[in-house]
Amino acid sequence: MYELGGIRERKAGYGLRQQFRSSQEIYETFRERFLRADREEFVVLLLDAKNKPLGFHVVSVRSLTSSVDHLREVFKVAILSNAAAIILLHNHPSGDPMPSAEDLHIPNRLCQIGEVLGIRVHDHIVIGD
């Protein structure tokens, strides 16, 4: 792991592939990390113009009662990394992967913001048991 402008980039040591071909591959790469977590973590996977991973960044770690994080933090890291696209990931410590109403609203808002900024939001993956 190394730091680049405050952005945690993890490459070879964390099993990031040359290119992800499906949401299932992303799930398999991040599943174990998320299932060990006792709090909800929101992660942005940063992609270049050819959808190859640049790295990922933990945007927030939340308790069960915390509110929605600032959406600008997702794009701050994407802009600083020169990402062309992102994939959103977060876990449900309860193990239930069913998205909440908030889980459905946030990605829609992020897609709108990404469209304005020219950064595509490809997917939002909720990881549970």
BAFI-3210 file (N, C-alpha, C; in Angstrom, 3 decimals, decimal comma, padded with zeros to 6 digits):
// residues 129
n [1|2|3|4|5|6|7|8|9|10|11|12|13|14|15|16|17|18|19|20|21|22|23|24|25|26|27|28|29|30|31|32|33|34|35|36|37|38|39|40|41|42|43|44|45|46|47|48|49|50|51|52|53|54|55|56|57|58|59|60|61|62|63|64|65|66|67|68|69|70|71|72|73|74|75|76|77|78|79|80|81|82|83|84|85|86|87|88|89|90|91|92|93|94|95|96|97|98|99|100|101|102|103|104|105|106|107|108|109|110|111|112|113|114|115|116|117|118|119|120|121|122|123|124|125|126|127|128|129]
n.u [000,847|000,482|000,634|-000,894|-001,250|-002,969|-004,650|-005,434|-003,912|-004,129|-002,617|-001,066|-000,735|-003,308|-004,801|-006,012|-007,293|-006,162|-008,281|-011,658|-014,304|-016,877|-019,512|-019,533|-016,845|-015,721|-017,064|-016,042|-013,361|-013,427|-015,018|-014,117|-012,669|-014,671|-016,481|-015,241|-015,469|-016,800|-018,272|-020,101|-018,619|-017,776|-016,681|-014,817|-014,078|-011,635|-011,354|-009,635|-009,740|-010,040|-011,338|-009,696|-008,474|-007,395|-007,004|-008,312|-010,392|-011,181|-013,926|-015,551|-016,148|-018,706|-020,871|-023,669|-025,655|-025,025|-025,234|-025,809|-022,913|-020,889|-021,416|-019,580|-017,075|-016,673|-016,244|-014,106|-011,843|-011,893|-011,437|-008,894|-007,437|-007,536|-009,538|-011,637|-013,937|-016,014|-016,699|-018,990|-018,874|-020,174|-020,605|-022,919|-022,939|-024,733|-025,108|-027,162|-027,736|-029,648|-030,565|-031,037|-033,472|-031,993|-029,640|-030,482|-031,103|-028,745|-026,767|-028,091|-028,072|-025,302|-024,701|-025,868|-024,285|-021,793|-022,206|-022,255|-019,639|-018,181|-017,404|-018,002|-020,379|-020,321|-021,427|-023,036|-022,295|-023,520|-022,363|-022,939|-023,596]
n.v [-001,175|002,249|005,795|008,413|011,583|011,543|009,528|006,222|003,752|000,548|-002,149|-004,699|-006,148|-006,540|-008,043|-006,843|-006,982|-007,062|-006,181|-005,869|-008,013|-008,472|-007,870|-009,889|-010,748|-008,529|-008,622|-011,089|-010,380|-008,407|-009,457|-011,006|-009,125|-007,266|-008,869|-009,350|-006,994|-004,989|-002,751|-000,605|-000,026|002,234|002,139|003,272|002,132|002,810|003,527|003,450|004,913|002,655|000,954|-000,323|-001,134|001,503|001,630|001,586|003,305|003,874|005,506|006,049|004,938|003,726|003,881|001,977|003,853|006,197|009,023|009,728|009,954|012,665|013,261|014,422|013,544|011,101|011,783|013,492|011,894|010,446|012,422|013,374|011,108|010,937|009,357|007,740|006,425|004,946|002,456|001,707|000,402|-001,207|-002,597|-004,597|-005,018|-006,605|-008,740|-009,056|-008,600|-007,066|-004,039|-000,913|001,773|004,098|003,082|002,712|005,261|006,884|005,938|006,734|009,506|009,900|009,038|011,086|013,274|012,346|012,309|015,025|015,686|014,113|011,576|008,285|006,239|003,022|000,865|-000,280|-002,056|-004,078|-005,731|-008,630|-011,421]
n.w [000,000|-000,757|-000,332|-002,112|-002,513|-000,316|-001,002|-000,712|-002,393|-003,528|-004,945|-006,362|-003,940|-003,007|-004,703|-006,949|-010,147|-013,610|-015,132|-014,336|-015,126|-014,417|-012,008|-010,186|-010,082|-008,819|-006,389|-005,410|-005,077|-003,051|-001,022|001,293|002,755|003,456|004,889|007,281|008,598|011,224|011,099|008,869|005,763|003,216|000,014|-002,777|-005,914|-008,163|-011,592|-014,743|-018,095|-019,644|-018,040|-016,220|-013,007|-010,932|-008,306|-004,952|-002,570|000,799|001,608|003,780|007,154|008,921|011,783|013,017|013,356|012,043|009,774|006,239|004,247|002,979|-000,346|-002,015|-001,253|-002,485|-005,143|-004,911|-004,403|-006,785|-008,718|-007,934|-008,500|-011,189|-012,306|-014,675|-014,360|-011,791|-009,293|-006,834|-003,562|-000,711|002,572|004,492|007,755|009,129|007,528|005,754|002,428|001,138|-000,380|001,275|001,457|001,369|000,266|-002,322|-003,178|-002,957|-004,948|-007,313|-007,111|-007,084|-009,676|-011,176|-010,383|-011,240|-013,993|-014,613|-013,947|-015,663|-014,960|-014,973|-013,246|-012,706|-011,230|-008,199|-005,487|-002,973|-000,221|001,561|003,760]
ca.u [000,000|001,202|-000,217|-000,713|-002,141|-003,990|-005,484|-004,831|-003,917|-003,664|-002,599|-000,681|-000,922|-004,701|-005,458|-006,755|-007,041|-005,887|-009,566|-012,804|-015,234|-018,250|-019,736|-019,175|-015,394|-015,473|-017,558|-015,082|-012,127|-013,612|-015,900|-013,484|-012,342|-015,896|-017,158|-014,553|-015,731|-017,910|-018,997|-020,314|-017,576|-018,133|-015,438|-014,916|-013,093|-011,278|-011,047|-009,150|-010,614|-010,255|-011,946|-008,698|-008,419|-006,304|-006,907|-009,578|-010,281|-012,234|-014,475|-016,026|-016,483|-019,839|-021,539|-025,029|-026,583|-024,539|-025,989|-025,199|-021,653|-020,897|-021,222|-018,413|-015,874|-016,526|-015,672|-012,815|-010,815|-011,911|-010,804|-007,468|-006,821|-007,788|-010,382|-012,652|-015,156|-015,927|-017,677|-019,247|-019,054|-020,258|-021,047|-023,919|-022,424|-025,786|-025,046|-028,274|-027,298|-030,752|-030,310|-032,003|-033,958|-030,837|-028,730|-031,010|-031,108|-027,384|-026,141|-028,752|-027,543|-023,899|-024,706|-026,151|-023,089|-020,758|-022,498|-021,827|-018,177|-017,557|-016,908|-019,099|-020,607|-020,689|-022,177|-023,035|-022,355|-023,725|-021,822|-023,445|-023,261]
ca.v [000,000|003,507|006,985|009,346|012,713|011,182|008,466|004,915|002,929|-000,808|-002,852|-006,113|-006,772|-006,784|-008,873|-006,134|-007,608|-006,167|-005,597|-006,635|-008,299|-008,598|-007,519|-011,082|-010,698|-007,491|-009,201|-012,100|-009,706|-007,616|-010,142|-011,383|-007,897|-006,691|-009,757|-009,246|-005,670|-004,911|-001,524|-000,406|000,706|002,670|002,118|003,600|001,481|003,802|002,894|004,334|005,002|001,307|000,222|-001,037|-000,534|002,368|001,389|001,843|004,211|003,783|006,852|006,218|003,814|004,273|003,062|001,620|004,977|007,429|009,501|009,620|010,683|013,700|012,668|015,021|012,784|010,048|012,358|014,099|010,875|010,093|013,517|013,383|009,917|010,986|008,217|007,974|005,768|004,388|001,464|001,909|-000,829|-001,107|-003,825|-004,573|-005,892|-007,542|-009,887|-008,981|-007,776|-006,303|-002,603|-000,075|002,888|004,983|002,418|002,885|006,694|007,438|005,711|007,556|010,862|009,858|008,947|012,436|014,093|011,823|012,729|016,420|015,730|013,277|010,342|007,313|005,355|001,769|-000,102|-000,147|-003,425|-004,219|-007,034|-009,220|-012,853]
ca.w [000,000|-000,716|-000,300|-003,214|-002,285|000,653|-001,545|-000,515|-003,597|-003,258|-006,218|-006,367|-002,640|-002,652|-005,705|-007,983|-011,447|-014,741|-015,499|-013,850|-016,209|-013,905|-010,603|-009,415|-009,856|-007,815|-005,140|-004,954|-004,668|-001,839|-000,076|002,550|003,475|004,005|005,836|008,576|009,169|012,172|010,787|007,444|005,060|001,875|-000,758|-004,193|-006,775|-009,176|-012,875|-015,804|-019,264|-020,178|-016,922|-015,428|-011,670|-010,493|-006,878|-004,267|-001,426|001,803|001,752|005,149|008,014|009,670|012,793|012,602|013,492|011,424|008,632|004,919|004,085|001,956|-001,668|-002,668|-000,910|-003,496|-006,364|-004,591|-004,623|-008,209|-009,445|-007,602|-009,101|-012,632|-012,662|-015,698|-013,893|-010,443|-008,836|-005,416|-002,795|000,742|003,209|005,553|008,814|009,546|006,634|004,806|001,305|000,542|-000,279|001,982|000,635|001,225|-000,668|-003,673|-003,508|-003,056|-006,261|-008,332|-006,949|-007,522|-011,146|-011,677|-010,149|-012,127|-015,361|-014,720|-013,847|-016,682|-014,327|-014,999|-012,105|-013,361|-010,427|-006,737|-004,993|-001,525|000,156|002,789|003,876]
c.u [000,891|000,216|000,124|-001,712|-003,258|-004,897|-004,772|-005,000|-003,381|-003,732|-002,247|-000,956|-002,356|-005,470|-006,306|-006,326|-006,627|-007,170|-010,664|-013,777|-016,680|-018,317|-019,352|-017,676|-015,033|-015,894|-016,542|-013,787|-012,283|-014,393|-015,264|-013,146|-013,569|-016,545|-016,492|-014,902|-016,926|-018,716|-019,146|-019,190|-018,067|-016,836|-015,734|-013,753|-012,871|-010,815|-010,532|-010,115|-010,898|-010,825|-010,960|-008,593|-007,168|-006,009|-008,277|-009,323|-011,470|-012,709|-014,930|-016,202|-017,541|-020,323|-022,951|-025,975|-026,133|-025,342|-025,196|-023,940|-021,800|-020,553|-019,981|-017,133|-015,607|-015,826|-014,353|-011,697|-010,749|-011,199|-009,294|-006,718|-006,918|-008,593|-011,398|-013,992|-014,914|-016,967|-017,777|-019,443|-019,304|-020,827|-022,202|-023,424|-023,448|-025,745|-026,137|-027,888|-028,413|-030,492|-031,434|-032,491|-032,818|-029,842|-029,184|-030,956|-029,701|-026,747|-026,784|-028,225|-026,086|-023,796|-024,945|-024,927|-021,970|-020,953|-022,022|-020,296|-017,463|-016,906|-018,087|-019,161|-021,143|-021,627|-022,128|-023,265|-022,474|-023,297|-022,365|-023,023|-023,698]
c.v [001,236|004,656|007,869|010,473|012,385|010,055|007,148|004,093|001,554|-001,573|-004,310|-006,810|-007,081|-007,521|-008,109|-006,692|-006,567|-005,444|-006,494|-006,813|-008,412|-008,134|-008,687|-011,112|-009,655|-008,005|-010,199|-011,468|-009,028|-008,329|-010,390|-010,156|-007,316|-007,574|-009,762|-007,954|-005,701|-003,631|-001,404|000,445|001,027|002,871|002,530|002,917|002,413|003,107|003,915|004,290|003,645|000,365|-000,683|-000,352|000,320|002,107|001,553|002,686|003,985|005,210|007,081|004,874|004,354|003,305|002,788|002,808|006,240|007,777|009,336|010,482|011,739|013,071|013,217|014,240|011,668|010,606|013,067|013,113|010,480|011,165|013,523|012,199|009,908|009,782|008,635|007,391|005,238|003,293|001,645|000,562|-000,465|-002,402|-003,545|-005,538|-006,900|-008,815|-009,871|-008,062|-006,948|-004,808|-001,883|001,005|003,868|004,403|002,593|004,344|007,235|007,172|006,538|008,985|010,921|009,754|010,324|013,331|013,665|012,247|014,167|016,514|014,935|012,030|009,378|006,507|004,054|000,887|000,301|-001,542|-003,406|-005,631|-007,445|-010,679|-013,624]
c.w [000,000|-000,784|-001,495|-003,021|-001,316|000,182|-001,361|-001,778|-003,226|-004,567|-006,008|-005,045|-002,290|-003,744|-006,706|-009,331|-012,476|-015,135|-014,928|-014,992|-015,736|-012,458|-009,699|-009,114|-008,798|-006,445|-004,572|-004,453|-003,307|-000,732|001,285|003,403|004,163|005,061|007,203|009,304|010,116|012,002|009,280|006,869|003,660|001,110|-002,189|-004,904|-007,958|-010,450|-013,874|-016,992|-019,902|-019,118|-016,187|-014,077|-011,458|-009,022|-006,257|-003,041|-000,497|002,057|003,185|005,834|008,953|010,731|012,305|012,606|012,774|010,175|007,342|004,859|002,997|000,612|-002,360|-002,383|-001,927|-004,719|-006,113|-004,899|-006,106|-009,037|-009,191|-008,218|-010,619|-013,111|-013,722|-015,276|-012,483|-010,262|-007,331|-004,744|-001,341|001,287|004,160|006,624|009,327|008,704|005,574|003,644|000,651|000,710|000,468|001,018|000,365|000,217|-002,112|-004,118|-003,784|-004,425|-007,377|-008,295|-007,429|-009,048|-011,760|-011,536|-011,097|-013,563|-015,594|-014,753|-014,932|-016,105|-014,226|-013,699|-012,684|-012,539|-008,954|-006,186|-003,482|-001,144|001,513|002,824|002,664]
res [m|y|e|l|g|g|i|r|e|r|k|a|g|y|g|l|r|q|q|f|r|s|s|q|e|i|y|e|t|f|r|e|r|f|l|r|a|d|r|e|e|f|v|v|l|l|l|d|a|k|n|k|p|l|g|f|h|v|v|s|v|r|s|l|t|s|s|v|d|h|l|r|e|v|f|k|v|a|i|l|s|n|a|a|a|i|i|l|l|h|n|h|p|s|g|d|p|m|p|s|a|e|d|l|h|i|p|n|r|l|c|q|i|g|e|v|l|g|i|r|v|h|d|h|i|v|i|g|d]
***
